[in-house]
Amino acid sequence: MSNKLSLEKRTETVKLSLEKAGVQRKDICLRVGLALDKSGSAEGFYHNGQFEELVDRLLPVSANMDDDGTIDTWLFHTRSMEVESATPKNYGGYISNVIMKGKYKNEWGGTNYAPVMKDIHHHYFGKEEKKGLFGFGKAKTVSVTDSDIPALVFFITDGSNSDRAETLRLLDSIKDEPVYWMTVGVGPDSYFTFLREIAERYDNVGFVNFNNLNITDEQMYNAIIDGELAAWINKVS
């Protein structure tokens, strides 16, 4: 079982990986999000503890980048589901105590990327019109979150999607905005040709593949926090 001490140790390990990758600033200020595959093929990761361990390993990344150390979290299959955030308080039990006891615990489906990407983008950078008191007056276009802080989103999946054209259209429309999609494929590399394609096409999309999650913290952090992500952090921080 993960504990408070291991969270602190992992936070220090992330710092070393950031330095190794060339991140220059010590006071990084980003919003951190997570899209977690809830397709039927990913169900085993929820039951065998691997996604639990994965979230535990991502929380120390947020601790180095977000002032409250939380991770805004969405589940996805063919649709998007925003859920309770992962936080230092639910470290060590987020999947078992929050996701697998929540209203989506028995919901599994296919795999589409665009719906959850669209929801996450709207959450961080969406605009909406607001009118004056009682609906009168000229409408103003305002930010949904009233924040222009850049966002780093971890996008975790165990396989390819069924909506490639829609995903490409979405990514093309937001390619110049301050959001970085760090896509993580868990499983055989051959499953992730599309993730590799979009990482090569867009400067704000990265990709890393883990055949499984039975690797050390240092190996995971060094793989995720590579030169491209480090360059993006240096650019937007």
N, C-alpha and C positions, 0 to 999 in steps of 0.2 A: 504494500500500500504506500502511495506517495505521502510525504509529510511536509511540514513547513520548512524543515531544514533542507530538503531536497529542492524545494522551490527556490530558496535563497541561493543554493549552490548552482542551480541551473541558470539563475539570473546572472550570476558571475560568468558562467560558461558562455552565455550569449554575448556578454560584453567582450570577451576575448575573440569570439567569432566576428563581431562587428569591427573590431580593431584590425583583425587579420584581413578582412575583406576590403579595408580602406575607408571605412566610415570615419569622417573627420570630427563631427560634432559629438559632444558628450550629452548635450541636452536635446535629444531628438523629440520632436513633438508631432506625432501622427495619431490618427484614429485607426484602430485595428479591428478588422472584421474577419469572420470565418463563415464559409459556406461548406457544409458537411453533407456529403452524399447520403441520401436515405433511400436509395434504390434497393430493390430486392437482392441484388447480387452483393450489396455491401452489408447485409444484415449480420453476417458472421463477425464482422469487425466490431459491432456493437456488443455482441455477446462474449467474445473471447478476450476483451480488455484492450485490444490494440487501439481503438479510437479513444478510449479513456486515456491511455498513455499518450496518445498524440496530442490531445487537448492539454494535458498536463505539461507537455513539452512546449506548446505554443504560448501558454500563459507567461512564462519567463521572457519570451520575445516581446510581448505586450508590455511587460513590466519595464522594459528598457526603452519603450517608445511612446506609451500612452500614460498620462499623468495619474490615472487611477488604476492602471494595470488590467482593465477589463477587455474582453473581446466580445463585440457585438456578434451575435450568432444567428445563422439561418440554416435550416435543413432544406434539402431539395431532392425531388425526383422529377416527375413531369411538371410539378408546380413548386412554388416557393413558400416556405413557412418560417416566419421570424419567431424565435424562441427566446427564452431567458438567456441573458448574457453569461458567458463563462467568466468567473472572477476568482481572485485569490481565496475568497471565502468558500467556494465550492470546488477548489483544487483537490484532486484525488477522488472525486466522486461525481463529477459533472455529468458524465454519460449515464451512470447507474442511477443517480439520485434525481437528476433533472430531466434528461431526455427520455430514459426508459421508464420513468414514472409519470411522464407528461401525456398530454392528449394525443401526441403523434407517435406514441410508443409502438403501436401496431400498424402504423401506416408505412407501406413500402410501395414502390412503383418502378417506372422506367427511368430514363435519364435524359433530362433536358437541361442545358446550361443557361439559356437566355432568360427564363423567368426570374431566377434567383439573382443573376447578374443585374438585371433591370431593377429589381427591388432594392438591391444593395446600393446601386448607383443613385437611385432616387432618395434613399435614406440619407446619404451623405451629401449629395449635390443637387437634389431635385428643387424645382421652383414651383411656386403656386401663386395664383392671384388672390389678393385679399382686398376687399372693399372696406369703406369706412364704416362708422357706427350704423347699425341697423341696415347694413347693406347698401347705404348711399355713398356717394362720392366716387372719385376716380379710383379704379382698381390699381393696386401696386403689385408688381411681381417681386416676391420675396423668397429667400431661401427657406427650404423646409426646416433645416437644422440651424439656420442663422450662423453658419460656420464655414470658413473656407480652409480649414485645416486639412491637409492631404490625408488620404486613406490608404492603408496597406491591407489588402484582403487575401487571406489564405483560402484557396479554393481546392478542396480535397475530394477526389473521386477515385473510384476503382475501375472505371471503364469509360468508353466513348459515349457520345451523345447522339440523339436522334434529330437535333435541330441545328445542324451546322450552319446553314445559310442565315438563319435568324441570329445566331450568335455572332457571326462575322459582321452582319449589318450593325448590331449593337456596338460591338467593339470598335468598328470603324467610326461610329458617331461620337464616341467618347475618348478617342485615342489621344487627344491633346489635353485631357483633364487630369488633375492631380490625384490619380488613383493608380495603384500598382496591383495587378492581379498575380499573386504568386501561386501558380497552379501546381498541385502535388498529385501525381498519379501513383496509387498504391497497387502494385501488381506487375505482371509482365510488361516490359517496355513496349511490346507490339500492340498493346491495347490503347496506346496514347499518341497515335500519329497526329490526331487533330490538335491536341494540346501542344505538341511540338511545333506544329505548323503555325498556330497563332502566336506562340512565343517568338518564333523567328520573324513573323510579320509585324508585330506591334512592339514598340519600345517599352510600353507599360505592362507587358505580360511576360512573366517568367515561367519556367517549367523545370521541375525536378522529378525524377522517378525513383521510387523505392520499391524494390520487388516485394519487400515486406518491411515491417517496422521494427524488426529485431536488430536494431543498430544502436550505437552509443549516442548519447546526447551530442557530443562533439561532432560526430559524423553527420548527424541531422542538421545541426545549426550551420556547420560549414557548407553543407550542400545547399541549404535554403538561402543563406546570406552570402551570396556569391558577388562577383564584381559588378554585375549589372544592377542588382538590387542596391548594392552599396552606392553606386553612382547616382541612382535615382534618389536615394535618401539624401545624399550630399546636395543634390540639385534642389530638392523641395524643402529641406529643413532650414 
